[in-house]
Amino acid sequence: MLKLIWVLLSGFLIFIIFLRAPQNNGGLAGFASKSNALGSPSSAEKTLNNLTAIGIFLYFIIAIKLNFK
């Protein structure tokens, strides 16, 4: 079960990192202005930064637990 969560978290982190990668002319700013799904670009960037940090922390915790098994 822990391994499944770890794999899903890996996929989520890859998706989040690719979502926030383009910083100029499009990317997150273009998506946020076209659809109001993420709110303003600055709040969306802050939310994605927080989700990325939490995801990376959880990834490392699960990786350490799986390593000691």
ROTI-180160 format. One record per atom (N, C-alpha, C): x negated, y negated, z. Coordinates in steps of 0.1 Angstrom, whole numbers, padded with zeros to 4 digits, always signed. Example, Ala and Ser with C-alpha at 12.3 -4.5 7.8 and 13.67 -1.06 7.14 Angstrom:
BEGIN
-0132+0057+0078/-0123+0045+0078/-0132+0033+0078/-0128+0022+0071/-0137+0011+0071/-0129+0000+0079/
***
This chain:
BEGIN
-0008+0012+0000/+0000+0000+0000/-0009-0013+0000/-0019-0012+0008/-0028-0024+0009/-0036-0026-0004/-0039-0015-0011/-0045-0016-0024/-0036-0022-0034/-0023-0019-0034/-0014-0025-0043/-0012-0040-0041/-0012-0044-0029/-0011-0058-0025/-0023-0065-0030/-0035-0059-0029/-0048-0064-0033/-0048-0066-0048/-0043-0057-0056/-0042-0058-0070/-0033-0069-0075/-0021-0069-0069/-0011-0080-0072/-0017-0094-0069/-0024-0095-0057/-0030-0107-0053/-0041-0111-0063/-0048-0102-0068/-0058-0104-0079/-0052-0110-0091/-0041-0104-0096/-0034-0109-0107/-0029-0123-0105/-0023-0125-0093/-0018-0139-0090/-0029-0149-0090/-0040-0146-0084/-0051-0155-0084/-0056-0159-0098/-0057-0149-0107/-0061-0151-0121/-0051-0160-0127/-0038-0158-0125/-0028-0166-0131/-0029-0181-0126/-0031-0182-0113/-0031-0196-0107/-0044-0203-0112/-0055-0196-0113/-0067-0203-0117/-0066-0207-0132/-0060-0198-0141/-0058-0202-0154/-0048-0214-0156/-0038-0214-0147/-0028-0225-0148/-0034-0238-0145/-0044-0239-0136/-0050-0252-0132/-0063-0255-0139/-0068-0246-0148/-0080-0249-0154/-0081-0261-0163/-0072-0263-0173/-0073-0275-0181/-0069-0288-0174/-0078-0297-0174/-0076-0309-0166/-0073-0321-0175/-0075-0321-0188/-0073-0333-0196/-0064-0329-0208/-0056-0339-0211/-0047-0338-0223/-0039-0325-0223/-0030-0324-0214/-0022-0312-0214/-0024-0304-0201/-0023-0291-0202/-0024-0283-0190/-0013-0286-0180/-0017-0288-0167/-0008-0290-0157/+0000-0303-0158/-0007-0314-0162/+0000-0327-0164/+0010-0326-0175/+0007-0320-0186/+0016-0318-0197/+0028-0310-0193/+0026-0299-0186/+0037-0290-0182/+0046-0297-0172/+0040-0304-0163/+0048-0311-0153/+0057-0322-0159/+0051-0329-0169/+0059-0339-0175/+0070-0334-0184/+0068-0322-0190/+0078-0317-0199/+0090-0311-0191/+0087-0304-0180/+0097-0298-0172/+0094-0302-0158/+0104-0305-0151/+0102-0310-0137/+0101-0299-0127/+0096-0287-0132/+0096-0275-0123/+0086-0277-0112/+0075-0283-0114/+0064-0285-0104/+0064-0298-0097/+0073-0307-0101/+0073-0320-0095/+0062-0329-0102/+0057-0339-0095/+0047-0347-0100/+0034-0340-0102/+0025-0344-0111/+0013-0337-0113/+0004-0337-0101/+0004-0347-0093/-0005-0347-0081/+0000-0338-0070/+0013-0337-0068/+0019-0328-0058/+0017-0314-0063/+0019-0311-0076/+0017-0298-0082/+0002-0294-0080/-0007-0303-0082/-0021-0300-0081/-0024-0296-0066/-0019-0304-0057/-0021-0301-0043/-0015-0287-0039/-0003-0284-0044/+0003-0272-0041/-0005-0260-0046/-0010-0261-0059/-0018-0251-0065/-0031-0249-0058/-0037-0260-0053/-0049-0259-0045/-0047-0252-0032/-0036-0254-0026/-0033-0247-0013/-0030-0233-0016/-0022-0229-0026/-0020-0216-0030/-0032-0208-0033/-0041-0215-0040/-0054-0208-0044/-0062-0205-0032/-0063-0215-0023/-0071-0213-0011/-0066-0202-0002/-0053-0202+0000/-0046-0191+0008/-0048-0177+0001/-0046-0177-0012/-0048-0165-0020/-0062-0159-0019/-0072-0168-0020/-0086-0164-0019/-0089-0159-0005/-0084-0165+0005/-0087-0161+0018/-0081-0147+0021/-0068-0145+0016/-0062-0132+0018/-0069-0121+0010/-0074-0125-0002/-0081-0116-0011/-0094-0111-0003/-0101-0120+0003/-0113-0116+0010/-0110-0107+0022/-0099-0111+0029/-0095-0103+0041/-0092-0089+0037/-0084-0087+0027/-0080-0074+0022/-0092-0066+0017/-0101-0073+0010/-0113-0067+0004/-0121-0061+0015/-0123-0069+0026/-0131-0064+0037/-0124-0052+0044/-0111-0053+0046/-0104-0041+0052/-0105-0029+0043/-0104-0030+0030/-0105-0019+0021/-0119-0014+0021/-0129-0022+0023/-0143-0018+0023/-0146-0009+0035/-0140-0012+0046/-0143-0005+0059/-0135+0008+0059/-0125+0010+0050/-0118+0023+0050/-0126+0034+0046/
***
